[in-house]
Amino acid sequence: MNKLKEIAGVLAATGNAEMIEDFFKSILTKYEVDEISSRWELVKLLHDGMSQRKIADKLGLSLCKITRGSRELKKSHSPFKSMIEKHKEIMKNRLA
């Protein structure tokens, strides 16, 4: 079995966001956690329509990283887009 698929399956099966966060903090360095977090934020901002230059200024990221995120969002069946839409659905349900 693909190791990444194995980890993804275990994380998905936990259903426990706090446990997953603790797992990330224990397996990744602070830098890696910060990198993943900033990439998540940039994808959310791109999805919301913010310009790449504004995102670069806001998050202090290179346009190269932001362009990569933008390209990923535009792909058909984009995992980035699916995750953002899932996030928005969760947030909407919390407000309801």
C-alpha positions as CSV (number, residue, x, y, z in Angstrom):
1,M,0.0,0.0,0.0
2,N,1.2,3.5,-0.8
3,K,2.5,5.0,2.5
4,L,0.8,8.4,1.9
5,K,-2.5,6.6,1.2
6,E,-2.1,4.7,4.4
7,I,-1.6,7.8,6.4
8,A,-4.5,9.6,4.7
9,G,-6.7,6.6,5.5
10,V,-5.8,6.6,9.2
11,L,-6.3,10.4,9.4
12,A,-9.7,10.2,7.7
13,A,-10.8,7.3,10.0
14,T,-10.0,9.2,13.2
15,G,-12.8,11.7,12.8
16,N,-10.9,13.7,15.5
17,A,-9.5,17.1,14.3
18,E,-7.6,17.7,17.6
19,M,-5.8,14.3,17.3
20,I,-4.9,15.0,13.7
21,E,-3.5,18.4,14.6
22,D,-1.5,16.9,17.4
23,F,-0.2,14.2,15.0
24,F,0.9,16.9,12.5
25,K,2.6,18.8,15.2
26,S,4.5,15.7,16.4
27,I,5.5,14.4,13.0
28,L,6.3,17.7,11.3
29,T,8.7,20.5,12.2
30,K,7.3,23.9,13.1
31,Y,8.5,25.1,9.7
32,E,6.7,22.3,7.9
33,V,3.5,23.0,9.9
34,D,3.8,26.7,9.0
35,E,4.3,25.9,5.3
36,I,1.3,23.6,5.1
37,S,-0.8,26.2,7.0
38,S,0.2,29.0,4.7
39,R,-0.5,26.9,1.6
40,W,-4.0,26.1,3.0
41,E,-4.6,29.8,3.6
42,L,-3.4,30.8,0.1
43,V,-5.7,28.2,-1.5
44,K,-8.7,29.5,0.5
45,L,-7.9,33.1,-0.6
46,L,-7.4,32.1,-4.3
47,H,-10.7,30.3,-4.1
48,D,-12.4,33.4,-2.7
49,G,-11.0,35.4,-5.6
50,M,-8.2,37.4,-4.1
51,S,-5.5,38.4,-6.5
52,Q,-2.2,36.6,-6.4
53,R,-0.3,39.8,-5.7
54,K,-2.5,40.6,-2.7
55,I,-2.0,37.1,-1.4
56,A,1.7,37.5,-1.8
57,D,1.6,40.7,0.2
58,K,-0.7,39.3,2.9
59,L,1.0,36.0,3.5
60,G,4.6,36.9,2.5
61,L,4.7,34.1,-0.1
62,S,6.4,34.0,-3.5
63,L,4.2,34.4,-6.6
64,C,5.6,31.1,-7.7
65,K,4.0,29.2,-4.8
66,I,0.8,31.1,-5.3
67,T,0.8,30.4,-9.1
68,R,1.2,26.7,-8.4
69,G,-1.8,26.8,-6.0
70,S,-3.8,28.6,-8.7
71,R,-3.0,26.0,-11.3
72,E,-4.0,23.2,-8.9
73,L,-7.3,24.9,-8.3
74,K,-8.1,25.1,-12.0
75,K,-7.5,21.4,-12.7
76,S,-10.6,19.3,-13.3
77,H,-11.3,17.2,-10.2
78,S,-8.9,19.4,-8.2
79,P,-8.2,18.0,-4.7
80,F,-7.5,21.5,-3.6
81,K,-10.9,22.7,-4.7
82,S,-12.6,19.7,-3.2
83,M,-11.0,20.3,0.2
84,I,-11.9,24.0,0.1
85,E,-15.5,23.2,-0.8
86,K,-15.6,20.7,2.0
87,H,-14.2,23.4,4.4
88,K,-16.9,25.9,3.3
89,E,-19.6,23.3,3.8
90,I,-18.4,22.5,7.3
91,M,-18.2,26.2,8.1
92,K,-21.7,26.8,6.7
93,N,-23.1,24.0,8.8
94,R,-21.5,25.3,12.0
95,L,-23.2,28.7,11.4
96,A,-26.6,27.1,10.8
